[in-house]
Amino acid sequence: MTGSLQTTPVIEKIDLPSNIFEDNSLWKVIVWNDPINLMTYVTWVLQRLFGYSQGKAHALMMEVHTQGKAVVASGEREKVELDAYRLHEYGLWATIEQD
Amino acid sequence: MSGKEIERIGLDKFRIDLPPQVRQLLIDMKELALAHVEENSPASRRIFPVAYQNSPEMEMDFSQLTREPLARHHRETLAIFGSTLSNSEITEDEALAWMNALNDMRLILGTALDIDEERAAPDENDPNYEGFVVYDLLTYLQGALIEEIQH
């Protein structure tokens, strides 16, 4: 266009946080020790749900058993919420925390 | 015959050999577990765990999204368990439902009995003696199923 008045307002540069439109922060799923779930069962569930090797699943289970808890998965919030839900389906005591 | 109560006999087949009184006890336990799923009782808190311990708002959102699907999952696996309890053989999918159902029953009964890791053998003088015996039976069966399902 030519000969028209400029009607578009001038926008000052604003420093926006880089994650204003999406949450890029990392979340983690924690499994807690409980006196009811069997150690063999916890190992089996971790293998079945996450495809972990027997060794990795056993090590995580032992961390739960001896330390009281273990981070079993991490990622974006939507993904860890699904992981926690699936663990709840299997009766594991799983919680979600921001890393 | 191997003498095992639960035994994998094929890729998609498990043989079940439980005495009638044990099957009846398991039917009763399944009904009890279903009642706890529907009633949202204190003993059912372990089958409906809190996901966000540090944020009531996030927990409310998560719970609103997952509570009913989780309840439906518990109902469905307990129903499959109940409908196949009298079978002499079950499939792999049915065995997985048995695993979920046995674990739900142990979580509900174990919570009601306030089970801890240092627990000794059941004491006949304990008013909850029968509950502990049933809990130990469920533990035994779940342990046997885990072994066979990985076999």
gemmi code that builds the backbone of each chain (N, CA, C; Angstrom):
import gemmi

chains = {
    "A": [
        ("MET", (0.855, -1.191, 0.000), (0.000, 0.000, 0.000), (0.891, 1.241, 0.000)),
        ("THR", (0.353, 2.253, -0.634), (1.119, 3.504, -0.627), (0.244, 4.650, -0.152)),
        ("GLY", (0.847, 5.698, 0.351), (0.155, 6.914, 0.709), (-0.772, 6.806, 1.892)),
        ("SER", (-0.775, 5.696, 2.634), (-1.685, 5.582, 3.781), (-0.937, 5.916, 5.073)),
        ("LEU", (-1.697, 6.317, 6.036), (-1.105, 6.593, 7.335), (-0.763, 5.265, 8.025)),
        ("GLN", (0.275, 5.308, 8.763), (0.630, 4.089, 9.494), (-0.317, 3.930, 10.678)),
        ("THR", (-1.081, 2.858, 10.658), (-2.038, 2.646, 11.758), (-1.612, 1.510, 12.681)),
        ("THR", (-0.614, 0.771, 12.257), (-0.194, -0.351, 13.103), (0.590, 0.170, 14.301)),
        ("PRO", (0.150, -0.160, 15.498), (0.886, 0.324, 16.663), (2.280, -0.294, 16.745)),
        ("VAL", (3.176, 0.473, 17.249), (4.542, -0.025, 17.423), (4.604, -0.838, 18.716)),
        ("ILE", (5.054, -2.055, 18.586), (5.133, -2.911, 19.770), (6.572, -2.920, 20.276)),
        ("GLU", (6.712, -2.574, 21.501), (8.035, -2.615, 22.126), (8.457, -4.077, 22.263)),
        ("LYS", (9.744, -4.290, 22.189), (10.250, -5.659, 22.372), (10.053, -6.067, 23.840)),
        ("ILE", (9.446, -7.218, 24.009), (9.213, -7.713, 25.373), (9.993, -9.013, 25.558)),
        ("ASP", (10.663, -9.136, 26.658), (11.385, -10.383, 26.961), (10.431, -11.383, 27.610)),
        ("LEU", (10.000, -12.369, 26.833), (9.104, -13.395, 27.353), (9.914, -14.601, 27.797)),
        ("PRO", (9.454, -15.268, 28.815), (10.137, -16.511, 29.174), (10.022, -17.492, 28.013)),
        ("SER", (11.073, -18.257, 27.787), (11.099, -19.131, 26.619), (10.039, -20.228, 26.696)),
        ("ASN", (9.583, -20.593, 27.912), (8.654, -21.715, 28.036), (7.220, -21.260, 28.277)),
        ("ILE", (6.888, -20.029, 27.811), (5.544, -19.530, 28.107), (4.454, -20.359, 27.432)),
        ("PHE", (4.758, -20.919, 26.274), (3.732, -21.660, 25.551), (3.783, -23.169, 25.785)),
        ("GLU", (4.887, -23.659, 26.289), (4.948, -25.093, 26.560), (5.810, -25.357, 27.777)),
        ("ASP", (5.458, -26.418, 28.483), (6.183, -26.768, 29.687), (7.286, -27.750, 29.316)),
        ("ASN", (8.512, -27.230, 29.273), (9.634, -28.095, 28.893), (10.339, -28.705, 30.104)),
        ("SER", (9.796, -28.438, 31.283), (10.484, -28.940, 32.467), (10.349, -30.454, 32.570)),
        ("LEU", (11.282, -31.055, 33.274), (11.324, -32.501, 33.403), (10.568, -32.937, 34.662)),
        ("TRP", (9.819, -33.998, 34.502), (9.055, -34.560, 35.614), (9.522, -35.986, 35.831)),
        ("LYS", (9.332, -36.467, 37.059), (9.789, -37.827, 37.346), (8.708, -38.623, 38.077)),
        ("VAL", (8.729, -39.926, 37.835), (7.818, -40.844, 38.522), (8.617, -41.585, 39.590)),
        ("ILE", (8.097, -41.528, 40.812), (8.773, -42.174, 41.935), (7.919, -43.337, 42.426)),
        ("VAL", (8.546, -44.497, 42.605), (7.847, -45.625, 43.241), (8.353, -45.720, 44.675)),
        ("TRP", (7.397, -45.823, 45.595), (7.705, -45.858, 47.029), (7.612, -47.277, 47.568)),
        ("ASN", (8.414, -47.515, 48.602), (8.371, -48.816, 49.261), (7.037, -48.988, 49.999)),
        ("ASP", (6.499, -50.169, 49.952), (5.324, -50.456, 50.764), (5.430, -51.901, 51.237)),
        ("PRO", (4.784, -52.221, 52.354), (4.987, -53.540, 52.952), (4.158, -54.650, 52.310)),
        ("ILE", (3.354, -54.309, 51.305), (2.433, -55.307, 50.747), (2.922, -55.847, 49.400)),
        ("ASN", (3.287, -54.960, 48.500), (3.696, -55.451, 47.174), (4.946, -56.325, 47.274)),
        ("LEU", (4.892, -57.477, 46.628), (6.016, -58.408, 46.657), (7.174, -57.861, 45.837)),
        ("MET", (8.397, -58.167, 46.279), (9.582, -57.696, 45.552), (9.604, -58.254, 44.130)),
        ("THR", (9.239, -59.526, 43.993), (9.222, -60.133, 42.655), (8.161, -59.474, 41.774)),
        ("TYR", (7.065, -59.058, 42.409), (5.984, -58.414, 41.653), (6.423, -57.043, 41.149)),
        ("VAL", (7.076, -56.253, 42.016), (7.541, -54.919, 41.615), (8.526, -55.046, 40.443)),
        ("THR", (9.440, -56.000, 40.545), (10.408, -56.221, 39.457), (9.680, -56.574, 38.161)),
        ("TRP", (8.728, -57.470, 38.253), (7.963, -57.910, 37.075), (7.204, -56.744, 36.440)),
        ("VAL", (6.578, -55.899, 37.277), (5.814, -54.758, 36.748), (6.749, -53.788, 36.024)),
        ("LEU", (7.907, -53.500, 36.603), (8.835, -52.552, 35.965), (9.331, -53.092, 34.626)),
        ("GLN", (9.549, -54.390, 34.553), (9.949, -55.000, 33.276), (8.819, -54.905, 32.261)),
        ("ARG", (7.629, -55.226, 32.720), (6.477, -55.294, 31.817), (6.091, -53.917, 31.288)),
        ("LEU", (6.039, -52.911, 32.161), (5.554, -51.592, 31.758), (6.599, -50.791, 31.002)),
        ("PHE", (7.851, -50.876, 31.429), (8.877, -50.016, 30.840), (9.857, -50.770, 29.938)),
        ("GLY", (9.716, -52.074, 29.863), (10.612, -52.866, 29.025), (12.025, -52.927, 29.575)),
        ("TYR", (12.182, -52.680, 30.871), (13.514, -52.735, 31.462), (14.019, -54.174, 31.501)),
        ("SER", (15.351, -54.314, 31.438), (15.952, -55.640, 31.585), (15.677, -56.137, 33.001)),
        ("GLN", (15.835, -57.444, 33.180), (15.619, -58.020, 34.516), (16.570, -57.367, 35.512)),
        ("GLY", (17.829, -57.130, 35.072), (18.828, -56.538, 35.961), (18.467, -55.125, 36.382)),
        ("LYS", (18.044, -54.300, 35.413), (17.686, -52.913, 35.736), (16.445, -52.865, 36.626)),
        ("ALA", (15.453, -53.676, 36.283), (14.223, -53.689, 37.084), (14.505, -54.164, 38.507)),
        ("HIS", (15.366, -55.173, 38.626), (15.716, -55.691, 39.962), (16.460, -54.624, 40.769)),
        ("ALA", (17.383, -53.903, 40.095), (18.151, -52.860, 40.795), (17.227, -51.740, 41.278)),
        ("LEU", (16.269, -51.352, 40.441), (15.316, -50.309, 40.850), (14.459, -50.796, 42.016)),
        ("MET", (14.013, -52.052, 41.921), (13.210, -52.609, 43.017), (14.010, -52.605, 44.320)),
        ("MET", (15.294, -52.971, 44.245), (16.125, -52.993, 45.456), (16.325, -51.581, 46.016)),
        ("GLU", (16.416, -50.589, 45.097), (16.529, -49.198, 45.553), (15.246, -48.791, 46.297)),
        ("VAL", (14.110, -49.185, 45.753), (12.831, -48.919, 46.434), (12.836, -49.579, 47.811)),
        ("HIS", (13.259, -50.821, 47.843), (13.196, -51.610, 49.082), (14.163, -51.082, 50.147)),
        ("THR", (15.369, -50.712, 49.730), (16.389, -50.326, 50.730), (16.416, -48.827, 51.004)),
        ("GLN", (16.121, -48.006, 49.977), (16.172, -46.553, 50.155), (14.780, -45.941, 50.408)),
        ("GLY", (13.753, -46.757, 50.224), (12.398, -46.260, 50.454), (11.713, -45.750, 49.206)),
        ("LYS", (12.485, -45.443, 48.168), (11.877, -44.970, 46.920), (12.915, -45.004, 45.795)),
        ("ALA", (12.425, -44.917, 44.559), (13.320, -44.844, 43.401), (12.605, -44.143, 42.256)),
        ("VAL", (13.376, -43.362, 41.491), (12.833, -42.759, 40.277), (12.847, -43.834, 39.196)),
        ("VAL", (11.676, -44.175, 38.682), (11.608, -45.272, 37.714), (11.411, -44.785, 36.286)),
        ("ALA", (11.019, -43.512, 36.130), (10.832, -42.965, 34.778), (10.828, -41.442, 34.883)),
        ("SER", (11.115, -40.784, 33.757), (11.075, -39.323, 33.749), (10.733, -38.846, 32.345)),
        ("GLY", (10.421, -37.549, 32.245), (10.077, -37.000, 30.934), (9.121, -35.842, 31.077)),
        ("GLU", (8.403, -35.552, 29.994), (7.427, -34.472, 30.041), (6.242, -34.894, 30.914)),
        ("ARG", (5.526, -33.888, 31.397), (4.476, -34.164, 32.385), (3.420, -35.137, 31.871)),
        ("GLU", (2.995, -34.943, 30.632), (1.948, -35.797, 30.083), (2.384, -37.265, 30.081)),
        ("LYS", (3.654, -37.472, 29.728), (4.192, -38.840, 29.655), (4.287, -39.469, 31.043)),
        ("VAL", (4.781, -38.713, 32.024), (4.930, -39.311, 33.358), (3.569, -39.527, 34.029)),
        ("GLU", (2.588, -38.700, 33.669), (1.242, -38.943, 34.221), (0.694, -40.274, 33.711)),
        ("LEU", (0.950, -40.581, 32.446), (0.519, -41.863, 31.904), (1.278, -43.003, 32.586)),
        ("ASP", (2.597, -42.810, 32.782), (3.397, -43.836, 33.474), (2.845, -44.089, 34.874)),
        ("ALA", (2.550, -42.996, 35.606), (2.040, -43.143, 36.979), (0.693, -43.854, 36.977)),
        ("TYR", (-0.153, -43.501, 36.014), (-1.470, -44.147, 35.930), (-1.326, -45.656, 35.702)),
        ("ARG", (-0.413, -46.021, 34.795), (-0.227, -47.447, 34.503), (0.325, -48.187, 35.729)),
        ("LEU", (1.219, -47.529, 36.464), (1.730, -48.136, 37.703), (0.605, -48.289, 38.729)),
        ("HIS", (-0.300, -47.304, 38.770), (-1.447, -47.402, 39.681), (-2.359, -48.568, 39.277)),
        ("GLU", (-2.483, -48.798, 37.979), (-3.287, -49.953, 37.543), (-2.728, -51.249, 38.121)),
        ("TYR", (-1.400, -51.294, 38.252), (-0.755, -52.488, 38.804), (-0.596, -52.422, 40.320)),
        ("GLY", (-1.120, -51.369, 40.936), (-1.115, -51.301, 42.390), (0.171, -50.825, 43.020)),
        ("LEU", (1.083, -50.277, 42.191), (2.305, -49.740, 42.793), (2.041, -48.329, 43.311)),
        ("TRP", (2.730, -47.969, 44.379), (2.558, -46.647, 44.985), (3.484, -45.678, 44.238)),
        ("ALA", (2.951, -45.029, 43.214), (3.745, -44.149, 42.356), (3.277, -42.709, 42.490)),
        ("THR", (4.239, -41.792, 42.623), (3.915, -40.377, 42.690), (4.693, -39.624, 41.596)),
        ("ILE", (4.281, -38.367, 41.382), (4.904, -37.527, 40.353), (5.491, -36.290, 41.006)),
        ("GLU", (6.720, -35.947, 40.609), (7.357, -34.724, 41.103), (8.083, -34.034, 39.956)),
        ("GLN", (8.183, -32.714, 40.082), (8.950, -31.961, 39.101), (10.426, -32.095, 39.458)),
        ("ASP", (11.256, -32.283, 38.431), (12.686, -32.483, 38.691), (13.353, -31.197, 39.136)),
    ],
    "B": [
        ("MET", (0.820, -84.635, 36.340), (0.462, -83.561, 37.287), (1.684, -83.159, 38.104)),
        ("SER", (1.880, -81.859, 38.274), (3.075, -81.376, 38.968), (2.819, -81.081, 40.437)),
        ("GLY", (1.565, -81.032, 40.835), (1.253, -80.655, 42.216), (1.183, -79.161, 42.407)),
        ("LYS", (1.465, -78.383, 41.331), (1.392, -76.927, 41.436), (-0.066, -76.460, 41.338)),
        ("GLU", (-0.382, -75.430, 42.102), (-1.738, -74.859, 42.034), (-1.941, -74.095, 40.730)),
        ("ILE", (-0.875, -73.440, 40.259), (-0.904, -72.691, 38.987), (0.336, -73.100, 38.204)),
        ("GLU", (0.128, -73.498, 36.948), (1.275, -73.948, 36.167), (1.116, -73.557, 34.700)),
        ("ARG", (2.159, -72.941, 34.139), (2.124, -72.654, 32.703), (2.282, -73.962, 31.949)),
        ("ILE", (1.340, -74.239, 31.040), (1.425, -75.473, 30.262), (1.482, -75.183, 28.768)),
        ("GLY", (1.629, -73.899, 28.417), (1.740, -73.539, 27.012), (1.961, -72.048, 26.889)),
        ("LEU", (2.149, -71.580, 25.623), (2.400, -70.152, 25.398), (1.257, -69.296, 25.911)),
        ("ASP", (0.042, -69.813, 25.774), (-1.141, -69.024, 26.131), (-2.053, -69.828, 27.052)),
        ("LYS", (-1.441, -70.665, 27.893), (-2.288, -71.557, 28.685), (-1.667, -71.848, 30.053)),
        ("PHE", (-2.498, -71.713, 31.079), (-2.079, -72.039, 32.444), (-3.077, -73.036, 33.026)),
        ("ARG", (-2.557, -74.049, 33.709), (-3.427, -75.005, 34.377), (-3.674, -74.528, 35.807)),
        ("ILE", (-4.932, -74.598, 36.232), (-5.302, -74.172, 37.584), (-5.793, -75.386, 38.363)),
        ("ASP", (-5.204, -75.597, 39.517), (-5.604, -76.739, 40.342), (-5.776, -76.263, 41.789)),
        ("LEU", (-6.965, -75.740, 42.057), (-7.251, -75.202, 43.394), (-8.393, -75.992, 44.029)),
        ("PRO", (-8.290, -76.321, 45.312), (-9.386, -77.019, 45.997), (-10.650, -76.163, 45.980)),
        ("PRO", (-11.826, -76.803, 45.969), (-13.097, -76.052, 45.913), (-13.224, -75.006, 47.019)),
        ("GLN", (-12.751, -75.336, 48.226), (-12.899, -74.359, 49.319), (-12.021, -73.127, 49.104)),
        ("VAL", (-10.875, -73.315, 48.439), (-10.009, -72.166, 48.133), (-10.669, -71.311, 47.054)),
        ("ARG", (-11.242, -71.980, 46.047), (-11.935, -71.220, 44.990), (-13.084, -70.409, 45.591)),
        ("GLN", (-13.838, -71.013, 46.521), (-14.954, -70.300, 47.154), (-14.440, -69.113, 47.966)),
        ("LEU", (-13.345, -69.316, 48.667), (-12.756, -68.236, 49.455), (-12.329, -67.080, 48.547)),
        ("LEU", (-11.767, -67.437, 47.394), (-11.321, -66.408, 46.449), (-12.514, -65.655, 45.851)),
        ("ILE", (-13.623, -66.362, 45.617), (-14.838, -65.686, 45.135), (-15.317, -64.677, 46.180)),
        ("ASP", (-15.311, -65.096, 47.458), (-15.734, -64.191, 48.537), (-14.807, -62.974, 48.614)),
        ("MET", (-13.504, -63.228, 48.462), (-12.530, -62.128, 48.530), (-12.698, -61.168, 47.355)),
        ("LYS", (-13.029, -61.745, 46.191), (-13.255, -60.906, 45.000), (-14.452, -59.985, 45.225)),
        ("GLU", (-15.514, -60.520, 45.811), (-16.705, -59.706, 46.105), (-16.377, -58.608, 47.105)),
        ("LEU", (-15.580, -58.962, 48.102), (-15.172, -57.991, 49.120), (-14.343, -56.865, 48.481)),
        ("ALA", (-13.420, -57.246, 47.596), (-12.582, -56.248, 46.929), (-13.434, -55.321, 46.061)),
        ("LEU", (-14.405, -55.906, 45.344), (-15.299, -55.092, 44.504), (-16.062, -54.072, 45.336)),
        ("ALA", (-16.522, -54.508, 46.515), (-17.262, -53.599, 47.403), (-16.367, -52.433, 47.819)),
        ("HIS", (-15.103, -52.721, 48.083), (-14.178, -51.651, 48.477), (-13.911, -50.686, 47.314)),
        ("VAL", (-13.860, -51.214, 46.097), (-13.666, -50.347, 44.918), (-14.832, -49.367, 44.808)),
        ("GLU", (-16.053, -49.878, 45.028), (-17.243, -49.038, 44.873), (-17.433, -48.071, 46.040)),
        ("GLU", (-17.033, -48.508, 47.240), (-17.317, -47.696, 48.429), (-16.255, -46.646, 48.718)),
        ("ASN", (-15.129, -46.714, 48.026), (-14.034, -45.778, 48.307), (-13.679, -45.804, 49.804)),
        ("SER", (-13.533, -46.990, 50.333), (-13.286, -47.192, 51.765), (-11.838, -46.834, 52.117)),
        ("PRO", (-11.560, -46.636, 53.419), (-10.161, -46.377, 53.816), (-9.213, -47.489, 53.350)),
        ("ALA", (-9.684, -48.735, 53.363), (-8.819, -49.845, 52.950), (-8.523, -49.835, 51.453)),
        ("SER", (-9.275, -49.038, 50.694), (-9.055, -49.008, 49.238), (-8.052, -47.931, 48.831)),
        ("ARG", (-7.471, -47.209, 49.813), (-6.599, -46.087, 49.436), (-5.360, -46.531, 48.656)),
        ("ARG", (-4.916, -47.801, 48.868), (-3.720, -48.245, 48.149), (-4.022, -48.639, 46.701)),
        ("ILE", (-5.293, -48.861, 46.368), (-5.583, -49.146, 44.960), (-5.996, -47.873, 44.219)),
        ("PHE", (-6.107, -46.756, 44.973), (-6.321, -45.441, 44.359), (-5.269, -44.481, 44.937)),
        ("PRO", (-4.005, -44.658, 44.567), (-2.945, -43.866, 45.206), (-2.986, -42.387, 44.799)),
        ("VAL", (-2.443, -41.551, 45.675), (-2.272, -40.122, 45.371), (-1.023, -39.970, 44.499)),
        ("ALA", (-1.149, -39.257, 43.387), (0.001, -39.090, 42.484), (0.808, -37.836, 42.814)),
        ("TYR", (0.103, -36.735, 43.094), (0.798, -35.477, 43.401), (0.697, -35.227, 44.903)),
        ("GLN", (1.722, -35.642, 45.627), (1.682, -35.493, 47.089), (1.853, -34.043, 47.521)),
        ("ASN", (2.528, -33.241, 46.661), (2.862, -31.874, 47.062), (1.973, -30.807, 46.431)),
        ("SER", (0.957, -31.214, 45.685), (0.122, -30.223, 45.031), (-1.337, -30.690, 44.990)),
        ("PRO", (-2.158, -30.204, 45.931), (-3.573, -30.609, 45.931), (-4.281, -30.247, 44.624)),
        ("GLU", (-3.895, -29.126, 44.000), (-4.563, -28.718, 42.758), (-4.251, -29.714, 41.641)),
        ("MET", (-2.957, -30.042, 41.494), (-2.578, -30.998, 40.445), (-3.177, -32.368, 40.732)),
        ("GLU", (-3.229, -32.736, 42.008), (-3.802, -34.036, 42.370), (-5.286, -34.078, 42.013)),
        ("MET", (-5.971, -32.961, 42.230), (-7.397, -32.918, 41.906), (-7.602, -33.112, 40.398)),
        ("ASP", (-6.802, -32.420, 39.602), (-6.906, -32.567, 38.149), (-6.605, -34.006, 37.725)),
        ("PHE", (-5.514, -34.557, 38.281), (-5.101, -35.918, 37.915), (-6.179, -36.926, 38.328)),
        ("SER", (-6.687, -36.762, 39.539), (-7.684, -37.689, 40.067), (-8.985, -37.636, 39.252)),
        ("GLN", (-9.388, -36.408, 38.861), (-10.610, -36.271, 38.070), (-10.481, -37.005, 36.730)),
        ("LEU", (-9.261, -37.010, 36.208), (-9.004, -37.638, 34.915), (-8.878, -39.157, 35.026)),
        ("THR", (-8.320, -39.648, 36.139), (-7.940, -41.060, 36.203), (-8.804, -41.918, 37.123)),
        ("ARG", (-9.539, -41.291, 38.038), (-10.252, -42.067, 39.058), (-11.205, -43.104, 38.445)),
        ("GLU", (-12.057, -42.668, 37.526), (-13.039, -43.591, 36.967), (-12.390, -44.658, 36.077)),
        ("PRO", (-11.439, -44.282, 35.190), (-10.763, -45.347, 34.425), (-10.056, -46.362, 35.327)),
        ("LEU", (-9.479, -45.880, 36.429), (-8.787, -46.801, 37.340), (-9.791, -47.718, 38.045)),
        ("ALA", (-10.922, -47.147, 38.462), (-11.968, -47.963, 39.096), (-12.478, -49.006, 38.092)),
        ("ARG", (-12.647, -48.579, 36.831), (-13.128, -49.505, 35.795), (-12.125, -50.635, 35.594)),
        ("HIS", (-10.826, -50.296, 35.608), (-9.777, -51.312, 35.464), (-9.869, -52.337, 36.599)),
        ("HIS", (-10.017, -51.848, 37.828), (-10.121, -52.770, 38.970), (-11.353, -53.666, 38.820)),
        ("ARG", (-12.491, -53.048, 38.429), (-13.729, -53.831, 38.264), (-13.555, -54.914, 37.199)),
        ("GLU", (-12.954, -54.527, 36.070), (-12.834, -55.461, 34.945), (-11.916, -56.636, 35.276)),
        ("THR", (-10.779, -56.357, 35.910), (-9.859, -57.458, 36.205), (-10.447, -58.376, 37.283)),
        ("LEU", (-11.138, -57.785, 38.272), (-11.787, -58.618, 39.289), (-12.902, -59.457, 38.664)),
        ("ALA", (-13.612, -58.876, 37.678), (-14.694, -59.624, 37.010), (-14.128, -60.796, 36.217)),
        ("ILE", (-13.020, -60.573, 35.504), (-12.395, -61.671, 34.736), (-11.922, -62.763, 35.696)),
        ("PHE", (-11.304, -62.327, 36.799), (-10.845, -63.282, 37.813), (-12.028, -64.129, 38.311)),
        ("GLY", (-13.136, -63.451, 38.656), (-14.302, -64.163, 39.177), (-14.903, -65.131, 38.171)),
        ("SER", (-14.949, -64.701, 36.906), (-15.611, -65.534, 35.896), (-14.751, -66.712, 35.442)),
        ("THR", (-13.456, -66.694, 35.765), (-12.576, -67.796, 35.330), (-12.083, -68.641, 36.513)),
        ("LEU", (-12.557, -68.301, 37.715), (-12.065, -69.005, 38.912), (-12.393, -70.496, 38.913)),
        ("SER", (-13.475, -70.858, 38.256), (-13.841, -72.282, 38.268), (-13.210, -73.040, 37.097)),
        ("ASN", (-12.472, -72.329, 36.245), (-11.844, -72.986, 35.089), (-10.666, -73.870, 35.527)),
        ("SER", (-10.420, -74.905, 34.738), (-9.225, -75.715, 34.997), (-8.033, -75.176, 34.210)),
        ("GLU", (-8.318, -74.328, 33.194), (-7.243, -73.679, 32.429), (-7.623, -72.221, 32.167)),
        ("ILE", (-6.619, -71.358, 32.137), (-6.859, -69.959, 31.784), (-5.820, -69.512, 30.747)),
        ("THR", (-6.159, -68.444, 30.005), (-5.256, -67.927, 28.984), (-4.259, -66.948, 29.632)),
        ("GLU", (-3.311, -66.479, 28.809), (-2.317, -65.505, 29.286), (-3.012, -64.210, 29.737)),
        ("ASP", (-3.955, -63.712, 28.924), (-4.673, -62.485, 29.297), (-5.439, -62.665, 30.609)),
        ("GLU", (-6.043, -63.842, 30.742), (-6.774, -64.110, 31.990), (-5.802, -64.207, 33.166)),
        ("ALA", (-4.628, -64.777, 32.921), (-3.616, -64.866, 33.989), (-3.168, -63.460, 34.419)),
        ("LEU", (-3.065, -62.543, 33.446), (-2.687, -61.161, 33.785), (-3.787, -60.501, 34.621)),
        ("ALA", (-5.049, -60.805, 34.304), (-6.156, -60.282, 35.111), (-6.111, -60.890, 36.519)),
        ("TRP", (-5.770, -62.168, 36.604), (-5.610, -62.807, 37.923), (-4.534, -62.076, 38.729)),
        ("MET", (-3.436, -61.726, 38.051), (-2.340, -61.038, 38.747), (-2.832, -59.721, 39.337)),
        ("ASN", (-3.550, -58.939, 38.514), (-4.087, -57.657, 38.995), (-5.076, -57.878, 40.134)),
        ("ALA", (-5.951, -58.861, 39.980), (-6.985, -59.101, 40.987), (-6.366, -59.565, 42.305)),
        ("LEU", (-5.417, -60.508, 42.223), (-4.760, -60.982, 43.452), (-4.050, -59.829, 44.149)),
        ("ASN", (-3.414, -58.957, 43.348), (-2.707, -57.825, 43.972), (-3.687, -56.833, 44.604)),
        ("ASP", (-4.800, -56.559, 43.914), (-5.813, -55.663, 44.497), (-6.334, -56.226, 45.818)),
        ("MET", (-6.613, -57.521, 45.833), (-7.140, -58.135, 47.062), (-6.115, -58.064, 48.184)),
        ("ARG", (-4.829, -58.294, 47.841), (-3.771, -58.201, 48.872), (-3.626, -56.769, 49.375)),
        ("LEU", (-3.709, -55.786, 48.467), (-3.569, -54.382, 48.891), (-4.721, -53.979, 49.818)),
        ("ILE", (-5.928, -54.400, 49.474), (-7.090, -54.033, 50.300), (-7.027, -54.742, 51.654)),
        ("LEU", (-6.803, -56.060, 51.632), (-6.763, -56.811, 52.889), (-5.539, -56.406, 53.720)),
        ("GLY", (-4.395, -56.252, 53.068), (-3.171, -55.868, 53.781), (-3.300, -54.502, 54.434)),
        ("THR", (-3.974, -53.572, 53.758), (-4.199, -52.238, 54.336), (-5.141, -52.339, 55.530)),
        ("ALA", (-6.216, -53.120, 55.379), (-7.174, -53.289, 56.484), (-6.508, -53.931, 57.697)),
        ("LEU", (-5.567, -54.859, 57.442), (-4.876, -55.548, 58.545), (-3.661, -54.765, 59.046)),
        ("ASP", (-3.372, -53.652, 58.394), (-2.211, -52.833, 58.750), (-0.924, -53.671, 58.737)),
        ("ILE", (-0.748, -54.374, 57.624), (0.421, -55.245, 57.438), (1.703, -54.417, 57.457)),
        ("ASP", (2.737, -54.927, 58.130), (4.049, -54.282, 58.016), (5.104, -55.329, 57.647)),
        ("GLU", (6.288, -54.834, 57.287), (7.311, -55.742, 56.752), (7.905, -56.664, 57.806)),
        ("GLU", (7.739, -56.308, 59.072), (8.334, -57.107, 60.147), (7.367, -58.150, 60.695)),
        ("ARG", (6.254, -58.347, 59.998), (5.200, -59.211, 60.521), (5.682, -60.656, 60.714)),
        ("ALA", (5.299, -61.220, 61.876), (5.637, -62.613, 62.154), (4.518, -63.515, 61.622)),
        ("ALA", (4.648, -64.803, 61.831), (3.602, -65.751, 61.409), (2.300, -65.429, 62.153)),
        ("PRO", (1.135, -65.710, 61.523), (-0.142, -65.397, 62.171), (-0.270, -66.077, 63.541)),
        ("ASP", (-0.802, -65.333, 64.487), (-1.009, -65.840, 65.838), (-2.487, -66.245, 65.981)),
        ("GLU", (-2.709, -67.488, 66.376), (-4.087, -67.995, 66.461), (-4.947, -67.209, 67.445)),
        ("ASN", (-4.313, -66.538, 68.391), (-5.068, -65.769, 69.384), (-5.406, -64.354, 68.903)),
        ("ASP", (-4.847, -63.986, 67.754), (-5.126, -62.656, 67.200), (-6.550, -62.639, 66.652)),
        ("PRO", (-7.335, -61.608, 67.001), (-8.711, -61.551, 66.474), (-8.752, -61.474, 64.947)),
        ("ASN", (-7.658, -61.044, 64.331), (-7.600, -60.977, 62.867), (-6.904, -62.203, 62.255)),
        ("TYR", (-6.809, -63.263, 63.038), (-6.059, -64.445, 62.585), (-6.512, -64.924, 61.197)),
        ("GLU", (-7.821, -65.054, 61.015), (-8.323, -65.561, 59.721), (-7.937, -64.635, 58.578)),
        ("GLY", (-7.980, -63.338, 58.840), (-7.586, -62.369, 57.817), (-6.134, -62.540, 57.409)),
        ("PHE", (-5.275, -62.772, 58.404), (-3.846, -62.970, 58.104), (-3.621, -64.265, 57.316)),
        ("VAL", (-4.396, -65.290, 57.643), (-4.254, -66.561, 56.924), (-4.666, -66.377, 55.457)),
        ("VAL", (-5.774, -65.660, 55.245), (-6.227, -65.407, 53.866), (-5.186, -64.555, 53.130)),
        ("TYR", (-4.645, -63.552, 53.811), (-3.620, -62.690, 53.209), (-2.414, -63.545, 52.770)),
        ("ASP", (-2.000, -64.460, 53.641), (-0.856, -65.317, 53.301), (-1.179, -66.232, 52.123)),
        ("LEU", (-2.433, -66.684, 52.044), (-2.838, -67.515, 50.906), (-2.756, -66.706, 49.606)),
        ("LEU", (-3.267, -65.475, 49.640), (-3.211, -64.617, 48.447), (-1.757, -64.350, 48.047)),
        ("THR", (-0.913, -64.138, 49.052), (0.516, -63.891, 48.781), (1.142, -65.114, 48.116)),
        ("TYR", (0.806, -66.293, 48.640), (1.347, -67.531, 48.076), (0.914, -67.694, 46.613)),
        ("LEU", (-0.372, -67.467, 46.356), (-0.884, -67.645, 44.991), (-0.290, -66.617, 44.036)),
        ("GLN", (-0.148, -65.380, 44.500), (0.442, -64.367, 43.621), (1.909, -64.697, 43.316)),
        ("GLY", (2.627, -65.147, 44.341), (4.030, -65.536, 44.128), (4.133, -66.659, 43.107)),
        ("ALA", (3.230, -67.649, 43.223), (3.228, -68.773, 42.283), (2.908, -68.298, 40.867)),
        ("LEU", (1.962, -67.372, 40.764), (1.570, -66.866, 39.438), (2.710, -66.059, 38.798)),
        ("ILE", (3.398, -65.243, 39.592), (4.531, -64.464, 39.054), (5.577, -65.421, 38.474)),
        ("GLU", (5.856, -66.490, 39.228), (6.867, -67.452, 38.780), (6.452, -68.104, 37.465)),
        ("GLU", (5.189, -68.513, 37.380), (4.726, -69.222, 36.193), (4.562, -68.291, 34.986)),
        ("ILE", (4.168, -67.063, 35.226), (3.932, -66.146, 34.118), (5.261, -65.763, 33.452)),
        ("GLN", (6.335, -65.823, 34.214), (7.664, -65.508, 33.664), (8.345, -66.742, 33.098)),
        ("HIS", (7.708, -67.893, 33.304), (8.315, -69.175, 32.917), (8.342, -69.319, 31.399)),
    ],
}
model = gemmi.Model(1)
for chain_id, residues in chains.items():
    chain = gemmi.Chain(chain_id)
    for i, (resn, *xyz) in enumerate(residues, 1):
        res = gemmi.Residue()
        res.name, res.seqid = resn, gemmi.SeqId(i, " ")
        for name, pos in zip(("N", "CA", "C"), xyz):
            atom = gemmi.Atom()
            atom.name, atom.element = name, gemmi.Element(name[0])
            atom.pos, atom.b_iso = gemmi.Position(*pos), 0.0
            res.add_atom(atom)
        chain.add_residue(res)
    model.add_chain(chain)
structure = gemmi.Structure()
structure.add_model(model)
structure.setup_entities()
